[in-house]
Structure formats: C-alpha cells, structure tokens
C-alpha cells in the first residue's frame, strides 16, 4: 500500500483542464430562464402551450447585459429550450419555436439577440438545452430522439459564436409511446467537443459538477479532486483497479454530503478526477418570472452572503435572473444586482498587500512569497516538495482596519491545502485568529469584524506534498 507521501503525490497529479480553469476564473455568471412558462405563469410547461403565447414586446438583451455587468457577472447561460420543448431560436427541426410566435412577427431569434448582446458587452455566452422535450413526437424512441436532439445542439453550437459552457440537467420522462428516453450523453459530449472544444459541459457532464442543491447552500470544505470509484476491501488489499462497486455508489450517491474529497474520504478510491463545484440558485423563489414574486426578490445583502460562501468557498456561482413578460429584467432585480456589485467593488477596490512586504518561513529557492502580490498563475509560492506546512507573513506599510483576507491556491498544480489559520497581529504583540479552514482551492475569502493591524499571517498547517499558493489579498 502507498505511504501517506506517495498517496498525496497521486492526488496532486489531478489538475484542471484549460476549459475547467477558464470557468473557475469566471467565478460568477448568470442563468436566464425564459420560455412559454414566462407567459403561462408556470415553472414547468407540458409541451402543449401554443406558440402564440410567447410575445415579449420589449425584449432588450442589452438591458440584461448591463444589469449583469453591474453585479460583476462574467457570463450568461440562456435556457434556449426548457422541458416544454419551445425553442427560443428558429429551429429547422421543430415548429414549436419562435418562428411561429408573434415575437418580431415570426422573424425573431432570442438566442441571436442574447448572444450578440453578450459579445458586444464583453460577457461570455452559454446555452442550456433540456434533454427532456415534452413536445417532441419522437421523445422516448431512443436513437430517433437522440438524432433530433443532436441536430438542435448542432444549431446552437454552430450559429451563435463561441460558447463557454453547455448546461445539461437530468430531467427525464416518458414519451408519447409510453417509454422513457435513455439519453446518449456520450454522443452529446462528443458532438460538443467537436463543435465547441473549449466549452465546459455542466452539470450532467464531465467538466463542472452540481453542488447538490438549488438554495445557495455550500459546504464548509469544498474539494475539486474527487474519486471516480472505490475499491472493495479485497481490491484494496490487492491494489487492483476493478469496475465500480456498490460501496462507491453508497459513498457518493448523496451529492450534498459534507466531505467529497479529504484524504480520509479518498482512501480506497480507484481513481481521481478534477470536478469543481458550481452553485446554482435563483434571485427569486422560482426559476421563471412570476409577477407575484416581484416583492420576493433576494436582497443585495442575501446575494452578497451567497457570493461570499460560493465564490469565496471554492465554488462558482450561477445566479438565475428571469426576464419578465416584457422581455426585461424587472426593476427590483436590477436594483439588487447593482447594489450587490457596488458592495463587492467597493470592498475589494484596494488590496493592502500590493504595497506590503510578504515573506515566508521557507521556500524552494525559486518560487518566493513575493509572487503572492499578483493575482496570476504566471508565478507562485512553494516550499520544497515534502514540506507540508508553511507560514506566510504580510507586513503592511501602516496599521489598517482589516476585514478580509483572500487566499488562492495555484490550482494548475492541483488542490493541496488541508488546513490553514489566518491571524492578525494586535497592538499588544499578540496574534488574534481571524479565520481558519480546511480547503482553499481556487479561492477562499475569510471575512471578519475589523481588526486594527499592520501584520497578517497565514499558517498552512497541513497540505498534500507541499502547499502552492498563487495569491494573497488583504482588504
């Protein structure tokens, strides 16, 4: 069996792909749920809605983009087709789409307008295409439906420019023939890799995983290196690599269990993969617009708290903002998004560590703590391999009221830190603990009541092989 050091060495070989890293660096992006449900006041349509109900008379995708940018959002995923099967683009493969609606006199294309607005406004554009189509006559017929689905997926991936993500859920039902459709996801994945090789595939996909809930809840320890399967005790003893086991299913079926990737959890895993978390939630109680929810929009304060726990806790945040029947984001949603963005920009406007002196108790002679001033993967700090602790000190140029410390691992070389403590030096010469945790990953934000200090210390108390950090910020 492996020693602890050899085991850790296996774990840190697991790193993000360029497409995964690109999404993690976005941090915060949006969903826009928009379809016939917006006009029928439903959350799920049944596929029998007449195309004539879809008529957003004031649709303005530029207004959407402006509101998202005000919040600090970097991209937008549009529900191009939800479970009702209505397509927001003029698909050649169905009549249940915008070409038979009053929108733009039947000549409209919502996907085109949103994709173009994103490109003009500097946001990335992604697509949601529900595998479940309650309108399709061939749903439930196996390959016939997969052909239909791939034809529509091809339209979306070849007509609207660069796509940063393709978002799938696992919703499924019976077709008109009474049979459930078994999705050929491997075929879908291969098509995406061919047509949009840089696009990440989430959530029923290999690149980005669902956090496990839609409430904005997060784990205290969010890992990105996860198991692919677990060994039986006999396989562990033989150190063999066999097929999946019931133990794996029992250990991982609950996607909201609190530990998905600690050393202890990964004992007995047959393999590992980089599988970062995405937290999806809505600004309103529902995912589609309902006028009855106009006074139930999440406050800026609540949105900021969710942002801290997700973006500041090694997860991306996917926030849904549903357009109303006009085709606009409602004024209440826009206001709260702007207030959220204003707070984040103000709070993180000045990094006190930029002009500080940053030192470490040890380094490998090449990658020193000075690299931590720049938020970049071009350089990093690390001690020698095998040294799994480190102490980094940030000496400010004057005493300041500090409220936040941001730490980022150099995740192109995996996720390594298992435990850390953040401390501030007080005027009486004692150290005050202001934060601690287990995982860091892409980013960890420690926020606390203001502490007057001119020195902040980050102690890595446990790590796999050795800790490698890319950035420290003090605010």
CORSUL-V586701 format. One record per residue. N is the residue number from 1. PHI is phi in degrees with one decimal (none if undefined). BURIAL is I if it has 24 or more other C-alpha atoms within 12 Angstrom, else O. D_CENTER is the distance of its C-alpha to the mean C-alpha in Angstrom with 2 decimals. Layout:
{{N,PHI,BURIAL,D_CENTER} {N,PHI,BURIAL,D_CENTER}}
This chain:
{{1,none,O,35.32} {2,-68.5,O,33.06} {3,-74.3,O,33.71} {4,-57.7,O,30.87} {5,-64.6,O,30.71} {6,-65.8,O,30.68} {7,-62.2,I,27.96} {8,-59.8,I,25.77} {9,-61.7,I,26.57} {10,-65.8,I,25.28} {11,-65.7,I,21.92} {12,-79.4,I,21.38} {13,-76.0,O,22.08} {14,-88.7,I,18.61} {15,-134.9,I,16.41} {16,-71.7,I,13.47} {17,-76.7,I,14.62} {18,-56.1,O,14.72} {19,-69.9,I,12.31} {20,-66.9,I,9.64} {21,-61.6,I,10.67} {22,-61.6,I,10.65} {23,-70.6,I,6.99} {24,-61.3,I,6.48} {25,-70.8,I,9.46} {26,-67.5,I,8.36} {27,70.2,I,6.61} {28,-141.5,I,7.20} {29,-142.2,I,7.84} {30,-122.5,I,9.97} {31,-108.2,I,11.43} {32,-131.0,I,15.23} {33,-87.1,I,17.06} {34,-153.8,I,20.54} {35,-171.2,I,23.39} {36,-60.9,I,26.79} {37,-57.1,I,25.39} {38,-58.1,I,25.24} {39,-101.1,I,29.01} {40,-98.8,I,29.95} {41,64.8,I,28.17} {42,-116.6,I,26.43} {43,-93.1,O,22.98} {44,-124.2,I,23.85} {45,-87.8,I,26.52} {46,-107.7,I,28.99} {47,91.7,I,29.62} {48,-100.3,O,33.07} {49,-64.0,I,32.23} {50,-68.3,I,34.47} {51,-59.3,I,32.88} {52,-65.2,I,35.06} {53,-74.7,I,32.92} {54,-86.3,I,30.14} {55,-153.9,I,31.47} {56,-75.9,I,29.35} {57,-76.0,O,32.28} {58,-124.3,O,30.54} {59,-53.7,I,27.26} {60,-141.7,I,26.05} {61,-66.1,I,22.74} {62,-63.4,I,23.60} {63,-63.9,I,23.58} {64,-59.4,I,20.02} {65,-62.5,I,18.96} {66,-60.4,I,21.12} {67,-66.7,I,19.64} {68,-68.1,I,16.02} {69,-63.8,I,17.24} {70,-63.3,I,19.19} {71,-87.5,I,16.14} {72,89.2,I,14.60} {73,-78.9,I,12.00} {74,-105.7,I,11.54} {75,-163.7,I,11.13} {76,-139.4,I,12.05} {77,-107.6,I,11.77} {78,-100.8,I,15.24} {79,-76.1,I,16.58} {80,-65.2,I,19.27} {81,-150.3,I,20.81} {82,-95.5,I,20.28} {83,-63.4,I,22.37} {84,-70.2,I,25.49} {85,85.8,I,25.59} {86,-75.5,I,26.24} {87,-97.1,I,25.02} {88,-81.8,I,24.18} {89,-128.4,I,25.77} {90,-77.0,I,29.38} {91,-67.9,I,28.84} {92,-78.6,O,31.92} {93,-111.0,I,31.36} {94,-155.1,I,31.64} {95,-90.4,I,33.62} {96,-87.6,I,31.04} {97,-159.6,I,29.30} {98,-62.5,I,29.76} {99,-66.6,I,32.89} {100,-109.8,I,34.79} {101,-107.8,I,33.59} {102,-72.1,O,35.27} {103,-59.2,I,32.30} {104,52.0,O,33.76} {105,55.6,O,36.83} {106,79.8,O,35.04} {107,-108.9,O,34.11} {108,-83.9,I,30.64} {109,-149.8,I,27.27} {110,-62.9,I,24.29} {111,-60.0,I,21.88} {112,-61.6,I,24.12} {113,-64.8,I,24.32} {114,-72.3,I,20.62} {115,-60.8,I,19.96} {116,-67.3,I,22.93} {117,-65.2,I,21.98} {118,-63.7,I,18.58} {119,-61.1,I,20.51} {120,-66.4,O,23.15} {121,-90.4,I,20.90} {122,82.5,O,18.79} {123,-98.7,I,15.46} {124,-79.2,I,13.70} {125,-121.2,I,14.22} {126,-130.4,I,12.61} {127,-125.5,I,14.42} {128,-109.5,I,14.36} {129,-131.7,I,17.57} {130,-66.6,I,18.61} {131,-65.8,I,20.54} {132,-84.0,I,22.76} {133,-124.8,I,25.34} {134,-80.3,I,27.93} {135,-102.3,I,30.10} {136,-71.8,I,30.59} {137,-70.1,I,34.01} {138,-99.8,I,32.90} {139,-63.6,I,29.97} {140,96.6,I,31.02} {141,-101.1,I,33.14} {142,70.4,O,31.03} {143,-58.9,O,31.31} {144,-59.5,O,32.56} {145,-73.7,I,29.35} {146,-59.4,I,27.20} {147,-61.3,O,29.32} {148,-60.4,I,28.73} {149,-62.7,I,24.96} {150,-67.1,I,24.87} {151,-64.1,O,27.16} {152,-69.5,I,24.87} {153,-61.9,I,21.83} {154,-63.3,I,24.13} {155,-57.9,I,25.00} {156,-69.0,I,21.46} {157,-89.9,I,20.74} {158,-120.9,O,24.13} {159,-115.8,O,24.98} {160,-128.7,I,22.18} {161,81.1,I,21.46} {162,-73.3,I,18.48} {163,-110.2,I,15.40} {164,-88.1,I,12.04} {165,-155.0,I,10.50} {166,-115.3,I,12.45} {167,-108.1,I,11.05} {168,-116.2,I,13.48} {169,-109.4,I,14.32} {170,-103.3,I,17.38} {171,-56.7,O,19.74} {172,-153.0,O,23.24} {173,-157.9,I,26.84} {174,-94.7,O,30.38} {175,-86.6,I,31.76} {176,-57.6,O,35.16} {177,-84.8,O,36.78} {178,82.0,O,35.58} {179,-107.4,O,33.43} {180,-76.8,O,29.75} {181,-81.8,I,27.84} {182,-97.1,I,26.51} {183,-72.5,I,23.71} {184,-91.1,I,24.20} {185,-60.8,I,20.58} {186,-61.6,O,21.90} {187,-66.8,O,23.74} {188,-62.0,I,20.78} {189,-60.1,I,18.77} {190,-61.7,O,21.90} {191,-66.0,I,22.34} {192,-63.6,I,18.90} {193,-60.5,I,19.55} {194,-72.8,O,22.95} {195,-89.5,I,22.21} {196,-137.6,I,18.86} {197,-61.4,O,18.61} {198,-91.3,I,15.87} {199,-79.6,I,13.46} {200,-80.5,I,10.59} {201,-107.3,I,11.23} {202,-128.6,I,8.92} {203,-98.8,I,9.62} {204,-82.2,I,13.29} {205,-166.5,I,12.93} {206,-86.4,I,13.24} {207,-103.6,I,10.25} {208,-129.7,I,6.94} {209,-106.3,I,7.95} {210,-73.3,I,8.16} {211,-69.4,I,8.61} {212,114.1,I,12.05} {213,-157.1,O,12.82} {214,-117.2,I,12.53} {215,-100.1,I,14.17} {216,87.8,I,11.58} {217,-74.1,I,13.12} {218,-137.9,I,11.87} {219,-90.2,I,13.76} {220,-67.0,I,16.02} {221,-120.1,I,15.43} {222,-107.3,I,12.01} {223,-97.5,I,12.89} {224,-108.5,I,11.47} {225,-93.3,I,14.96} {226,-120.8,I,15.77} {227,-77.9,I,19.01} {228,-95.9,I,19.91} {229,-169.1,I,23.06} {230,-117.8,I,25.68} {231,-89.4,I,29.38} {232,-72.2,I,32.28} {233,-55.1,O,34.62} {234,-66.8,O,37.00} {235,-70.1,O,34.43} {236,-61.0,O,33.42} {237,-62.2,O,37.11} {238,-89.3,O,37.54} {239,53.2,O,34.26} {240,-94.0,O,33.84} {241,-125.6,O,30.89} {242,-104.0,O,31.43} {243,-74.3,O,29.54} {244,-58.6,O,27.13} {245,-130.5,O,28.79} {246,-61.2,O,28.87} {247,-60.8,O,27.90} {248,-61.8,I,24.49} {249,-63.4,O,23.93} {250,-66.1,O,25.26} {251,-80.5,I,23.17} {252,-120.5,I,19.75} {253,-63.7,O,20.29} {254,-85.4,O,19.05} {255,-71.9,O,15.27} {256,-103.1,I,15.49} {257,-60.4,O,18.05} {258,-77.8,O,17.61} {259,-121.4,I,18.09} {260,-116.1,I,16.37} {261,-158.0,I,17.29} {262,-68.9,I,20.15} {263,-54.0,I,23.31} {264,-63.2,O,25.05} {265,-66.4,O,22.59} {266,-81.1,I,22.57} {267,-60.5,I,26.36} {268,87.7,I,27.67} {269,-70.9,I,24.63} {270,-81.9,I,25.85} {271,-162.7,I,23.00} {272,-138.4,I,19.56} {273,-146.2,I,16.41} {274,-83.8,I,13.29} {275,-144.3,I,10.52} {276,-71.9,I,7.38} {277,-87.6,I,5.64} {278,-125.0,I,3.06} {279,-105.4,I,5.73} {280,-106.6,I,7.57} {281,-155.5,I,10.93} {282,-112.0,I,13.80} {283,-72.1,I,15.96} {284,-122.4,I,18.89} {285,-59.3,I,20.08} {286,-102.0,I,19.74} {287,-92.7,I,17.40} {288,-104.5,I,20.32} {289,-70.3,I,22.70} {290,-138.1,I,25.66} {291,-57.6,I,28.29} {292,-66.4,O,28.96} {293,-103.3,O,25.62} {294,-59.6,I,26.31} {295,-98.7,O,27.31} {296,-118.5,O,24.46} {297,-69.1,I,21.64} {298,-60.4,I,19.56} {299,-68.3,I,21.17} {300,-58.8,I,19.85} {301,-61.7,O,20.50} {302,-66.8,O,18.36} {303,-62.3,I,15.40} {304,-64.1,I,15.94} {305,-62.7,I,16.08} {306,-63.6,I,12.73} {307,-60.7,I,11.32} {308,-59.7,I,13.34} {309,-73.4,I,12.24} {310,-96.0,I,8.45} {311,-59.9,I,8.37} {312,-88.1,I,11.74} {313,-137.2,I,11.04} {314,65.3,I,8.95} {315,-140.3,I,5.52} {316,-83.9,I,3.02} {317,-115.2,I,5.03} {318,-112.3,I,6.03} {319,-103.5,I,9.75} {320,-85.7,I,12.51} {321,-126.1,I,15.77} {322,-86.4,I,18.49} {323,-63.5,I,21.39} {324,-89.4,I,24.80} {325,-68.8,I,27.89} {326,-73.8,I,28.86} {327,93.0,I,25.72} {328,-123.9,I,24.62} {329,-74.0,I,22.11} {330,-64.1,I,24.37} {331,-56.7,O,25.90} {332,-67.0,I,24.62} {333,-64.8,I,20.96} {334,-61.9,I,21.69} {335,-61.0,O,23.54} {336,-69.4,I,20.94} {337,-64.3,I,18.21} {338,-64.1,I,20.82} {339,-63.6,I,21.81} {340,-60.7,I,18.33} {341,-62.5,I,18.03} {342,-60.6,O,21.61} {343,-64.6,O,21.07} {344,-64.3,I,18.18} {345,-61.9,O,20.21} {346,-66.5,O,23.36} {347,-63.9,O,22.09} {348,-109.5,O,20.70} {349,-70.3,O,23.34} {350,-123.6,O,25.56} {351,-90.5,I,24.62} {352,-64.7,I,27.79} {353,-74.9,I,27.16} {354,-59.9,I,27.78} {355,-104.6,O,31.50} {356,-90.3,I,31.66} {357,-101.6,I,33.12} {358,-110.9,I,30.63} {359,-130.6,I,32.31} {360,-134.9,I,31.67} {361,-74.0,I,34.15} {362,-162.6,I,33.61} {363,-152.6,I,32.12} {364,-88.3,O,32.90} {365,90.5,O,35.07} {366,-121.8,O,32.76} {367,-112.8,I,29.36} {368,-91.2,I,30.36} {369,-66.1,I,28.67} {370,-60.7,I,29.46} {371,-65.0,I,26.46} {372,-75.1,I,24.19} {373,-73.7,I,25.23} {374,-108.3,I,23.21} {375,-81.0,I,19.40} {376,-157.7,O,19.46} {377,-94.4,O,19.29} {378,-69.8,O,22.87} {379,-146.8,I,24.37} {380,-162.5,I,23.72} {381,-105.5,I,25.70} {382,-156.1,I,26.87} {383,-84.3,I,29.95} {384,-68.3,O,31.84} {385,-55.6,I,30.41} {386,94.9,I,31.39} {387,-92.2,I,31.24} {388,-100.0,I,28.46} {389,-131.3,I,29.05} {390,-163.6,I,29.10} {391,-132.9,I,29.97} {392,-113.6,I,28.79} {393,-116.3,I,30.73} {394,-110.6,I,29.94} {395,-99.2,I,33.28} {396,-75.3,I,33.00} {397,-80.9,O,35.88} {398,-164.9,O,36.75} {399,-71.2,O,36.05} {400,-136.7,I,33.14} {401,-84.2,O,31.45} {402,-94.9,I,28.14} {403,-127.1,I,25.35} {404,-141.3,I,22.14} {405,-129.7,I,21.46} {406,-109.6,I,18.34} {407,-127.1,I,18.12} {408,-128.7,I,16.14} {409,-82.7,I,16.90} {410,-85.7,I,17.77} {411,-67.3,I,15.15} {412,-57.4,I,16.90} {413,-115.7,I,19.39} {414,83.6,I,17.17} {415,-106.6,I,16.31} {416,-123.7,I,19.75} {417,-66.3,I,20.36} {418,-107.6,I,21.45} {419,-163.6,I,22.98} {420,-150.2,I,23.59} {421,-136.1,I,25.58} {422,-112.3,I,25.63} {423,-133.1,I,29.11} {424,-122.0,I,31.04} {425,-84.3,I,34.74} {426,-89.0,O,36.95} {427,-62.7,O,40.24} {428,-85.3,O,42.26} {429,87.6,O,40.83} {430,-97.4,O,38.72} {431,-97.5,O,35.03} {432,-110.2,I,32.85} {433,-72.5,O,29.66} {434,-114.7,I,26.94} {435,-173.4,I,23.89} {436,-161.2,I,23.09} {437,-172.7,I,20.56} {438,-106.1,I,19.80} {439,-79.1,I,16.54} {440,-118.0,I,15.38} {441,70.0,I,13.12} {442,-57.2,I,11.21} {443,-158.2,I,12.31} {444,-129.5,I,14.35} {445,-110.0,I,16.07} {446,-98.9,I,19.38} {447,-119.9,I,21.04} {448,-159.1,I,24.60} {449,-61.7,O,27.84} {450,-54.3,O,29.51} {451,-124.4,I,31.44} {452,-77.1,I,34.18} {453,-158.1,I,33.96} {454,-120.4,I,34.41} {455,-145.1,I,32.86} {456,-119.9,I,29.53} {457,-127.2,I,29.17} {458,-113.5,I,26.24} {459,-108.9,I,27.56} {460,-84.7,I,25.68} {461,-97.6,I,27.66} {462,-160.0,I,26.22} {463,-157.9,I,24.27} {464,-83.9,I,24.19} {465,65.1,I,26.91} {466,-163.3,I,26.32} {467,-75.4,I,23.64} {468,-131.1,I,22.33} {469,-110.8,I,20.89} {470,-109.2,I,19.95} {471,-161.3,I,20.10} {472,-133.4,I,21.54} {473,-123.3,I,21.72} {474,-126.9,I,24.13} {475,-135.7,I,24.26}}
